[in-house]
Amino acid sequence: MVAKDSDPTRTVDNAKVGDCLKKSGRNEVVITPCTGPDADYRILSSQINESFCENVRGSNATYTYSRPGDLPKALRLGSVR
């Protein structure tokens, strides 16, 4: 689901490796330009299981999410710069 008045192209389920994310709530992130000052993370890897993300070089966080009816997805995150 997408919150009212939000841009669906910026939701995490549209994110790809190389995209950047910013925190938009306690446990939420949205896609943001990597050149922007509000970029918190760069996506280094996208996997179906968090255990596949363990050995991603340069990573410092994992963001997991799932949409109803889909398998969970784990994004391994690193520094923007």
N, CA, C and O atoms as a MOPAC input file, in Angstrom:
PM7 MOZYME 1SCF
protein

 N      0.82600 1    -1.17900 1     0.00000 1
 C      0.00000 1     0.00000 1     0.00000 1
 C      0.86800 1     1.23900 1     0.00000 1
 O      1.98500 1     1.24400 1     0.51700 1
 N      0.34200 1     2.26000 1    -0.57600 1
 C      1.04600 1     3.53100 1    -0.63900 1
 C      0.23500 1     4.56400 1     0.13400 1
 O     -0.98400 1     4.65300 1    -0.01300 1
 N      0.92700 1     5.33700 1     0.95300 1
 C      0.23900 1     6.35700 1     1.74200 1
 C     -0.35400 1     7.41300 1     0.82700 1
 O      0.18700 1     7.71400 1    -0.23700 1
 N     -1.46100 1     7.96200 1     1.25500 1
 C     -2.11900 1     9.01700 1     0.49800 1
 C     -1.13900 1    10.17400 1     0.25400 1
 O     -0.39100 1    10.56100 1     1.15100 1
 N     -1.15200 1    10.71000 1    -0.94800 1
 C     -0.30300 1    11.82100 1    -1.35000 1
 C      1.18100 1    11.46200 1    -1.46500 1
 O      2.01200 1    12.36100 1    -1.58600 1
 N      1.53500 1    10.17100 1    -1.43000 1
 C      2.93400 1     9.80900 1    -1.60600 1
 C      3.17500 1     9.40700 1    -3.05900 1
 O      2.24100 1     9.04800 1    -3.77500 1
 N      4.41200 1     9.46900 1    -3.48000 1
 C      4.80900 1     9.13400 1    -4.83800 1
 C      5.11900 1     7.63700 1    -4.90100 1
 O      6.10400 1     7.20100 1    -4.30500 1
 N      4.30600 1     6.83400 1    -5.60600 1
 C      4.53200 1     5.38200 1    -5.62700 1
 C      5.86100 1     4.99100 1    -6.26100 1
 O      6.35500 1     3.89600 1    -5.99600 1
 N      6.45200 1     5.84000 1    -7.08300 1
 C      7.73600 1     5.50800 1    -7.69100 1
 C      8.88100 1     5.59600 1    -6.68800 1
 O      9.97900 1     5.11300 1    -6.96300 1
 N      8.63900 1     6.20200 1    -5.53700 1
 C      9.67700 1     6.33400 1    -4.51700 1
 C      9.57000 1     5.28000 1    -3.42300 1
 O     10.37000 1     5.28700 1    -2.48700 1
 N      8.59500 1     4.36800 1    -3.52000 1
 C      8.43800 1     3.34400 1    -2.48700 1
 C      9.54100 1     2.30600 1    -2.59500 1
 O     10.09800 1     2.08400 1    -3.67000 1
 N      9.84700 1     1.68100 1    -1.48200 1
 C     10.96900 1     0.74400 1    -1.41300 1
 C     10.77900 1    -0.45000 1    -2.35200 1
 O     11.77500 1    -1.02000 1    -2.79700 1
 N      9.55800 1    -0.84700 1    -2.67000 1
 C      9.38800 1    -1.99300 1    -3.55800 1
 C      9.75100 1    -1.67100 1    -5.00800 1
 O      9.77900 1    -2.57800 1    -5.84100 1
 N     10.02800 1    -0.41400 1    -5.33200 1
 C     10.51900 1    -0.03200 1    -6.65000 1
 C     12.02600 1     0.20200 1    -6.65700 1
 O     12.58900 1     0.56300 1    -7.69100 1
 N     12.67800 1     0.00500 1    -5.52900 1
 C     14.11000 1     0.26200 1    -5.40400 1
 C     14.93300 1    -0.82100 1    -6.08800 1
 O     14.56300 1    -1.99500 1    -6.10900 1
 N     16.07300 1    -0.38700 1    -6.65300 1
 C     17.00400 1    -1.28500 1    -7.32000 1
 C     18.39700 1    -1.10800 1    -6.71500 1
 O     18.67500 1    -0.10600 1    -6.05500 1
 N     19.25600 1    -2.08000 1    -6.94500 1
 C     20.64200 1    -1.97600 1    -6.51500 1
 C     21.23000 1    -0.70500 1    -7.13000 1
 O     21.08400 1    -0.46200 1    -8.32800 1
 N     21.89000 1     0.09300 1    -6.31000 1
 C     22.47100 1     1.36200 1    -6.74200 1
 C     21.62600 1     2.56500 1    -6.35700 1
 O     22.13300 1     3.68400 1    -6.29700 1
 N     20.33700 1     2.34400 1    -6.09400 1
 C     19.46800 1     3.43300 1    -5.64500 1
 C     19.83800 1     3.81900 1    -4.21400 1
 O     20.46900 1     3.05000 1    -3.48900 1
 N     19.43500 1     5.01900 1    -3.83000 1
 C     19.65300 1     5.48200 1    -2.46300 1
 C     18.31700 1     5.62800 1    -1.75200 1
 O     17.27900 1     5.86700 1    -2.37000 1
 N     18.37500 1     5.47700 1    -0.44000 1
 C     17.18300 1     5.54200 1     0.39500 1
 C     17.37800 1     6.56000 1     1.50300 1
 O     18.49600 1     6.81800 1     1.94700 1
 N     16.26500 1     7.13000 1     1.93700 1
 C     16.28700 1     7.97500 1     3.12600 1
 C     15.23800 1     7.44800 1     4.08900 1
 O     14.22900 1     6.87100 1     3.68200 1
 N     15.49200 1     7.65500 1     5.36700 1
 C     14.53300 1     7.26200 1     6.39200 1
 C     13.32900 1     8.18100 1     6.29200 1
 O     13.46800 1     9.40000 1     6.19400 1
 N     12.13800 1     7.57600 1     6.31800 1
 C     10.92400 1     8.39100 1     6.24600 1
 C      9.99700 1     8.12500 1     7.41400 1
 O      8.87000 1     8.62000 1     7.44600 1
 N     10.45400 1     7.36700 1     8.34700 1
 C      9.68400 1     7.02000 1     9.52700 1
 C     10.51700 1     6.08200 1    10.37400 1
 O     11.67300 1     5.80300 1    10.05700 1
 N      9.94400 1     5.61300 1    11.41600 1
 C     10.70600 1     4.74500 1    12.33000 1
 C     11.25200 1     3.51300 1    11.63100 1
 O     12.42400 1     3.18000 1    11.80500 1
 N     10.43600 1     2.83400 1    10.84800 1
 C     10.87100 1     1.63200 1    10.14300 1
 C     10.55500 1     1.72100 1     8.65800 1
 O     10.27000 1     0.70700 1     8.02100 1
 N     10.60200 1     2.90600 1     8.11500 1
 C     10.25800 1     3.08100 1     6.70600 1
 C     11.35300 1     3.86500 1     5.99400 1
 O     12.03000 1     4.70700 1     6.58400 1
 N     11.50500 1     3.56200 1     4.70700 1
 C     12.44700 1     4.27600 1     3.85100 1
 C     11.77200 1     4.55700 1     2.51400 1
 O     10.81500 1     3.88200 1     2.13400 1
 N     12.28100 1     5.55500 1     1.80800 1
 C     11.81800 1     5.87200 1     0.45800 1
 C     13.04100 1     6.13600 1    -0.41200 1
 O     14.10400 1     6.50100 1     0.09000 1
 N     12.88300 1     5.94900 1    -1.71700 1
 C     13.94900 1     6.22700 1    -2.66700 1
 C     14.17500 1     7.73500 1    -2.72600 1
 O     13.22700 1     8.52100 1    -2.72600 1
 N     15.43300 1     8.11800 1    -2.77500 1
 C     15.81000 1     9.52700 1    -2.87700 1
 C     17.04600 1     9.63700 1    -3.76200 1
 O     17.79500 1     8.66600 1    -3.87800 1
 N     17.28200 1    10.77400 1    -4.38300 1
 C     18.49200 1    10.92400 1    -5.19800 1
 C     19.75500 1    10.74100 1    -4.35500 1
 O     19.84000 1    11.25100 1    -3.23800 1
 N     20.72300 1    10.02100 1    -4.89000 1
 C     21.97400 1     9.78200 1    -4.16300 1
 C     22.77800 1    11.05900 1    -3.96200 1
 O     23.61900 1    11.12800 1    -3.06600 1
 N     22.52900 1    12.05600 1    -4.77900 1
 C     23.24800 1    13.32200 1    -4.65900 1
 C     22.61900 1    14.26500 1    -3.64100 1
 O     23.18500 1    15.31100 1    -3.32300 1
 N     21.46300 1    13.89800 1    -3.13800 1
 C     20.75800 1    14.74900 1    -2.18700 1
 C     21.32500 1    14.65000 1    -0.78800 1
 O     21.90900 1    13.62800 1    -0.42700 1
 N     21.16000 1    15.70400 1     0.01000 1
 C     21.68200 1    15.70000 1     1.37600 1
 C     20.92000 1    14.77500 1     2.31400 1
 O     21.40900 1    14.46500 1     3.40000 1
 N     19.72500 1    14.32600 1     1.91500 1
 C     18.93100 1    13.47800 1     2.80800 1
 C     19.11500 1    11.98500 1     2.54000 1
 O     18.45000 1    11.16900 1     3.17800 1
 N     19.99700 1    11.60500 1     1.61500 1
 C     20.24900 1    10.18900 1     1.33400 1
 C     20.99300 1     9.56600 1     2.51100 1
 O     22.06400 1    10.03400 1     2.89800 1
 N     20.41700 1     8.50800 1     3.07300 1
 C     21.02700 1     7.83800 1     4.22500 1
 C     21.78900 1     6.57600 1     3.85000 1
 O     22.79300 1     6.24900 1     4.48300 1
 N     21.31800 1     5.85200 1     2.81600 1
 C     21.91000 1     4.56900 1     2.44400 1
 C     21.91100 1     4.39300 1     0.93200 1
 O     21.09500 1     4.98400 1     0.22600 1
 N     22.84400 1     3.56700 1     0.44000 1
 C     22.84700 1     3.11400 1    -0.95000 1
 C     22.58100 1     1.60600 1    -0.91600 1
 O     23.13400 1     0.89500 1    -0.07700 1
 N     21.73800 1     1.12300 1    -1.82600 1
 C     21.43300 1    -0.30600 1    -1.89200 1
 C     22.58400 1    -1.02400 1    -2.58400 1
 O     22.90900 1    -0.72900 1    -3.73400 1
 N     23.19700 1    -1.96700 1    -1.87600 1
 C     24.32500 1    -2.72300 1    -2.40400 1
 C     23.90900 1    -4.09100 1    -2.92800 1
 O     24.56200 1    -4.64600 1    -3.81100 1
 N     22.82300 1    -4.63500 1    -2.38500 1
 C     22.37800 1    -5.96800 1    -2.76500 1
 C     20.89500 1    -6.11400 1    -2.44500 1
 O     20.39700 1    -5.54000 1    -1.47700 1
 N     20.20900 1    -6.87900 1    -3.26100 1
 C     18.79000 1    -7.17600 1    -3.03900 1
 C     18.63100 1    -8.69000 1    -3.09700 1
 O     18.93100 1    -9.31200 1    -4.11600 1
 N     18.15900 1    -9.27900 1    -2.00600 1
 C     18.05400 1   -10.73800 1    -1.89100 1
 C     16.68700 1   -11.13700 1    -1.35700 1
 O     15.94800 1   -10.30200 1    -0.83500 1
 N     16.35400 1   -12.41700 1    -1.49000 1
 C     15.09000 1   -12.90600 1    -0.95200 1
 C     15.21900 1   -13.34900 1     0.50100 1
 O     14.22100 1   -13.66600 1     1.14800 1
 N     16.44100 1   -13.37200 1     1.00900 1
 C     16.65700 1   -13.80900 1     2.37700 1
 C     17.81200 1   -13.01000 1     2.97500 1
 O     18.83700 1   -12.81100 1     2.32300 1
 N     17.64800 1   -12.56300 1     4.18800 1
 C     18.67300 1   -11.74900 1     4.84900 1
 C     20.00500 1   -12.48700 1     4.97100 1
 O     21.05900 1   -11.85100 1     4.95600 1
 N     19.97900 1   -13.81600 1     5.09200 1
 C     21.23000 1   -14.56900 1     5.23800 1
 C     22.10900 1   -14.47500 1     3.99400 1
 O     23.32400 1   -14.64900 1     4.09500 1
 N     21.53000 1   -14.20500 1     2.82200 1
 C     22.31600 1   -14.04200 1     1.60100 1
 C     23.04900 1   -12.70500 1     1.57300 1
 O     23.91100 1   -12.49500 1     0.71900 1
 N     22.72500 1   -11.81000 1     2.48000 1
 C     23.30400 1   -10.46400 1     2.50600 1
 C     24.52700 1   -10.35400 1     3.40500 1
 O     25.16500 1    -9.30200 1     3.44900 1
 N     24.85900 1   -11.40300 1     4.11000 1
 C     25.87400 1   -11.31500 1     5.15800 1
 C     27.26000 1   -10.90400 1     4.66800 1
 O     27.97000 1   -10.19600 1     5.38300 1
 N     27.66100 1   -11.32300 1     3.48000 1
 C     29.02500 1   -11.07900 1     3.02500 1
 C     29.12500 1   -10.00500 1     1.96000 1
 O     30.02900 1   -10.05300 1     1.12500 1
 N     28.23400 1    -9.05200 1     1.96500 1
 C     28.27400 1    -7.96400 1     0.99100 1
 C     29.28700 1    -6.92600 1     1.47100 1
 O     29.12000 1    -6.32500 1     2.53200 1
 N     30.31800 1    -6.72900 1     0.69000 1
 C     31.39500 1    -5.80800 1     1.06300 1
 C     30.89100 1    -4.36100 1     1.12900 1
 O     30.18100 1    -3.89700 1     0.23700 1
 N     31.27000 1    -3.66300 1     2.19700 1
 C     30.89700 1    -2.26700 1     2.37300 1
 C     29.53000 1    -2.05800 1     3.00000 1
 O     29.09600 1    -0.91800 1     3.16600 1
 N     28.84900 1    -3.13200 1     3.34800 1
 C     27.50300 1    -2.98500 1     3.90900 1
 C     27.55900 1    -2.70300 1     5.40500 1
 O     28.48200 1    -3.11900 1     6.10600 1
 N     26.53700 1    -1.97900 1     5.87300 1
 C     26.47800 1    -1.67200 1     7.30000 1
 C     25.06800 1    -1.77100 1     7.87300 1
 O     24.86000 1    -1.49100 1     9.05400 1
 N     24.09600 1    -2.16600 1     7.04700 1
 C     22.71900 1    -2.29900 1     7.53000 1
 C     21.92900 1    -3.17900 1     6.55600 1
 O     22.31000 1    -3.34500 1     5.39700 1
 N     20.83900 1    -3.72900 1     7.04400 1
 C     19.92000 1    -4.49400 1     6.20900 1
 C     18.51300 1    -3.97800 1     6.45500 1
 O     18.11800 1    -3.73800 1     7.59600 1
 N     17.76900 1    -3.81100 1     5.38500 1
 C     16.35900 1    -3.40500 1     5.48500 1
 C     15.53400 1    -4.52200 1     4.86400 1
 O     15.71900 1    -4.85200 1     3.69300 1
 N     14.63100 1    -5.10300 1     5.63600 1
 C     13.77100 1    -6.16900 1     5.11800 1
 C     12.32800 1    -5.69700 1     5.10000 1
 O     11.89200 1    -4.92200 1     5.95100 1
 N     11.60100 1    -6.18600 1     4.10300 1
 C     10.19500 1    -5.83800 1     3.99200 1
 C      9.50100 1    -6.91500 1     3.16700 1
 O     10.15100 1    -7.71200 1     2.49100 1
 N      8.19200 1    -6.92700 1     3.23100 1
 C      7.41100 1    -7.83000 1     2.37700 1
 C      6.07300 1    -7.17800 1     2.06700 1
 O      5.49900 1    -6.44900 1     2.87600 1
 N      5.60900 1    -7.46600 1     0.87800 1
 C      4.28200 1    -7.02500 1     0.47100 1
 C      3.34600 1    -8.20500 1     0.63500 1
 O      3.78100 1    -9.35000 1     0.51300 1
 N      2.08300 1    -7.96000 1     0.90500 1
 C      1.13600 1    -9.06700 1     1.05800 1
 C      1.16700 1    -9.98100 1    -0.17400 1
 O      1.05600 1    -9.51400 1    -1.30700 1
 N      1.31800 1   -11.27200 1     0.06300 1
 C      1.32400 1   -12.25100 1    -1.01300 1
 C      2.67000 1   -12.48700 1    -1.66400 1
 O      2.78800 1   -13.36900 1    -2.51600 1
 N      3.71000 1   -11.71200 1    -1.28400 1
 C      5.04800 1   -11.86600 1    -1.84900 1
 C      6.01000 1   -12.41600 1    -0.80500 1
 O      5.74000 1   -12.36900 1     0.39500 1
 N      7.12700 1   -12.93300 1    -1.27900 1
 C      8.19000 1   -13.35600 1    -0.38400 1
 C      8.86600 1   -12.12200 1     0.20000 1
 O      8.88200 1   -11.07100 1    -0.44000 1
 N      9.42100 1   -12.23100 1     1.39700 1
 C     10.15600 1   -11.10000 1     1.97200 1
 C     11.36000 1   -10.75600 1     1.09600 1
 O     11.86800 1   -11.60400 1     0.36200 1
 N     11.80000 1    -9.53100 1     1.18100 1
 C     12.96800 1    -9.06900 1     0.44200 1
 C     13.91500 1    -8.40200 1     1.41800 1
 O     13.48700 1    -7.67900 1     2.31700 1
 N     15.20200 1    -8.64400 1     1.23900 1
 C     16.22900 1    -8.05100 1     2.10400 1
 C     17.13000 1    -7.17200 1     1.24800 1
 O     17.69800 1    -7.63500 1     0.25900 1
 N     17.26000 1    -5.92000 1     1.62300 1
 C     18.15900 1    -4.98700 1     0.96000 1
 C     19.36400 1    -4.76700 1     1.84800 1
 O     19.22400 1    -4.35600 1     3.00000 1
 N     20.54500 1    -5.03600 1     1.32400 1
 C     21.77000 1    -4.78800 1     2.08300 1
 C     22.24100 1    -3.39000 1     1.72900 1
 O     22.39700 1    -3.05800 1     0.55300 1
 N     22.46600 1    -2.57400 1     2.74200 1
 C     22.70500 1    -1.14900 1     2.57400 1
 C     24.11100 1    -0.76100 1     2.99200 1
 O     24.70900 1    -1.38000 1     3.87200 1
 N     24.62600 1     0.27300 1     2.34600 1
 C     25.93600 1     0.80800 1     2.67600 1
 C     25.91000 1     2.31800 1     2.64200 1
 O     24.86000 1     2.93900 1     2.47500 1
 N     27.06600 1     2.88800 1     2.80000 1
 C     27.22000 1     4.33200 1     2.81400 1
 C     26.92100 1     4.91800 1     1.44000 1
 O     27.21800 1     4.30500 1     0.41500 1
 N     26.33700 1     6.09600 1     1.42800 1
 C     26.01200 1     6.79000 1     0.18100 1
 C     27.28600 1     7.27200 1    -0.49600 1
 O     27.39800 1     7.20700 1    -1.72100 1
 N     28.22900 1     7.74400 1     0.27000 1
 C     29.45300 1     8.30600 1    -0.29900 1
 C     30.62300 1     7.39300 1    -0.19300 1
 O     31.72000 1     7.74000 1    -0.63200 1

